[in-house]
């Protein structure tokens, strides 16, 4: 995974330079932009990153930038900074998932702590997303019948109950379960249940047992 990155978007050059200097003193990688469009032209959603953006900028504001990212499925953590904060703006930002909202002048250490915390949260989110992607990929190798059996196994049914519900013999269910465990690379039923539970909790895979996988 690439080194974590802090994107800074602010139309005021002194603020951009000040934030770059501050963050580089704690060995953070920083890229600065004077406008939201310039940032979007280089934004890489695959990177472990945090966005620090001013609220009020010409053209696309910090709130509008965050909403644009959110609408397009990008969950990069966002810190919105402003000298003009007000309650309705804060509420709007928080509803869209903004992680922090800081008013100028802000305490440097508070900003640094927030960035480091959000970078770690983003890193953990990406690790879980990759694990879920791999599980979803394995699910695609299952047959429709194996998906049915898997769903019932995850629900806690024993072989005899599954056989009765699907109208097949217990030996057939045992064979299906063995193939499922092999394809899913699960060492135990408990591990299989854990994998599926984590996958179901992910918004990208709300219905992971549908045959489309």
C-alpha angles and dihedrals in degrees: 000000000000123000113277115265135206116210113203119196116184131138092217113085096204090056092048092050093045093051092046091052093046095049096042089055087066091046098254120149110240136192119184131202133185094213142022094245091055090050092048091051090063103027113129111198091194093068127094096244150143126217119220109189138171115241099223116047133144111271111356112029125215091259092049090048091052092047090050091053092046093050090052093052098256112141099187109152112253133207112193117201126190146156089214104055119159135173099255091051092049091049091049092049094048093049088057091052103261107168100206137014116195128182122217126278091044131173110263094220092052089055093047092048091049093050094049092047093049093046089055091047090049091049091052091047091053093049090052091045091053091048090050091048090055092048091049090050091053090049089059089064092061122097120236089257092050089051089054091050092046092053091052092045090053089051088058100254119153122228095263092053092047091049091051094048094048095040097237137112125278091241090059091052091049089053092048091050092050091052091046092052090048096048093044091045090227120157094202143006088254090058090047091052091048091051092050094044092054091046092051090052091057115094090217091062105035093152104027097164097060111120090244086083 
